[in-house]
Structures are given as structure tokens and as C-alpha cells.
Amino acid sequence: MEPATIRYVRGDATAPQGKGVKVIAHVCNDLGGWGKGFVLALSRRWPEPEAAFRRWHRERAENDFGLGAVQVVQVEPYIRVANMVGQRGIRTGRSTGPPVRYGAIDSALAALAGHSLALGASVHMPRIGCGLAGGRWELVEPLVTARLVDQGVPVTVYDHD
């Protein structure tokens, strides 16, 4: 049997391709900020992921919000968005190193695998952690493979034109 692999396509991750339940996964910061990068494309399509993320951060004293946590928000009958906290802060003029946290992305992907398998869902994403978070895909891709693909979750990665 062929080992499962990540499917790479050109297109928009906010318009996931294929049948069945689809989860759009992306990386958020731990400051509760939502205003740059891929999240803007999400917010243009659906208000729920941003509203849920901001509420999750605001009420963090009573919930699991923090690095490595994941929040799954239903936006359409067959589409959900996974807000994954995988970035410590944001990049500023004086920050040292990129805000990406690979360990947190790894934890969030592991949690996402459970959600996806329970839903029978495929996962769709841009190259998570590699935009504003400053991560490198050659370090993120093995995490996606180990936590999702190797567990039987089909993954499609979208490269925007």
C-alpha cells in the first residue's frame, strides 16, 4: 500500500477542494491578535473563526487557550476552521527570531488529527507557520506528515497564485 502523502495544489485554502467534511487549518498567535496574513482571507469569507478566536483569547483564564491549543469552528455544514495557536507573539522591529513555535504547531496538529478522524474530515491549509510566523516549510512539513498524514488524515496544501 502506498504511504499517504500531502497533496499540493495551486489555489485558495479558504475554498477547499474535494468531497466530505473539510477542516481548514491555520496558525494563530498567542496574543489574541487577528489582523494580518491568512486570517484576513478567512474573515472575508466567514465572521465566526475570528469571533470565536477573540472570545477564546478573552476568556483564556477559563479555557485551554495557549501555545499548542486548537479551536475548531464550524462555518458551513461541511467546512470547519481550526484556529491553532502556534506562534508566540508577533514579529516586531526589535523581536529576536521568528515567532513560530514548532512544538506548539506539533501539539496542535496532534489534537487536530483527533478532531479530523472523528469527523471523517480531510485537512486543508496554506503552508502553515511559514508566512508572518516566519517558519520554514521544511521543518513544518514533517510535523504535518507525522501528525496527520501518517494517522490517515488526507491533507491538501494550497499555494496561492
HUDAMO-V983729 format. One record per residue. N is the residue number from 1. RES is the residue in three letters. BURIAL is b if it has 24 or more other ideal C-beta (glycine too) atoms within 12 Angstrom, else e. Layout:
N_RES_BURIAL / N_RES_BURIAL
This chain:
1_MET_e / 2_GLU_e / 3_PRO_e / 4_ALA_e / 5_THR_e / 6_ILE_b / 7_ARG_b / 8_TYR_e / 9_VAL_e / 10_ARG_e / 11_GLY_e / 12_ASP_e / 13_ALA_b / 14_THR_b / 15_ALA_e / 16_PRO_b / 17_GLN_e / 18_GLY_e / 19_LYS_e / 20_GLY_e / 21_VAL_b / 22_LYS_b / 23_VAL_b / 24_ILE_b / 25_ALA_b / 26_HIS_b / 27_VAL_b / 28_CYS_b / 29_ASN_b / 30_ASP_b / 31_LEU_b / 32_GLY_b / 33_GLY_b / 34_TRP_b / 35_GLY_e / 36_LYS_e / 37_GLY_b / 38_PHE_b / 39_VAL_b / 40_LEU_e / 41_ALA_b / 42_LEU_b / 43_SER_b / 44_ARG_e / 45_ARG_e / 46_TRP_b / 47_PRO_e / 48_GLU_b / 49_PRO_b / 50_GLU_b / 51_ALA_e / 52_ALA_b / 53_PHE_b / 54_ARG_b / 55_ARG_e / 56_TRP_b / 57_HIS_b / 58_ARG_e / 59_GLU_e / 60_ARG_e / 61_ALA_e / 62_GLU_e / 63_ASN_e / 64_ASP_e / 65_PHE_b / 66_GLY_b / 67_LEU_b / 68_GLY_b / 69_ALA_b / 70_VAL_b / 71_GLN_b / 72_VAL_b / 73_VAL_b / 74_GLN_e / 75_VAL_b / 76_GLU_e / 77_PRO_e / 78_TYR_e / 79_ILE_b / 80_ARG_b / 81_VAL_b / 82_ALA_b / 83_ASN_b / 84_MET_b / 85_VAL_b / 86_GLY_b / 87_GLN_b / 88_ARG_b / 89_GLY_b / 90_ILE_b / 91_ARG_e / 92_THR_e / 93_GLY_e / 94_ARG_e / 95_SER_e / 96_THR_e / 97_GLY_e / 98_PRO_b / 99_PRO_b / 100_VAL_b / 101_ARG_b / 102_TYR_b / 103_GLY_e / 104_ALA_b / 105_ILE_b / 106_ASP_b / 107_SER_b / 108_ALA_b / 109_LEU_b / 110_ALA_b / 111_ALA_b / 112_LEU_b / 113_ALA_b / 114_GLY_e / 115_HIS_b / 116_SER_b / 117_LEU_e / 118_ALA_e / 119_LEU_e / 120_GLY_e / 121_ALA_b / 122_SER_b / 123_VAL_b / 124_HIS_b / 125_MET_b / 126_PRO_b / 127_ARG_b / 128_ILE_b / 129_GLY_b / 130_CYS_b / 131_GLY_b / 132_LEU_b / 133_ALA_b / 134_GLY_b / 135_GLY_b / 136_ARG_e / 137_TRP_b / 138_GLU_e / 139_LEU_b / 140_VAL_b / 141_GLU_b / 142_PRO_e / 143_LEU_b / 144_VAL_b / 145_THR_b / 146_ALA_e / 147_ARG_b / 148_LEU_b / 149_VAL_b / 150_ASP_e / 151_GLN_e / 152_GLY_e / 153_VAL_b / 154_PRO_b / 155_VAL_b / 156_THR_b / 157_VAL_b / 158_TYR_b / 159_ASP_e / 160_HIS_e / 161_ASP_e
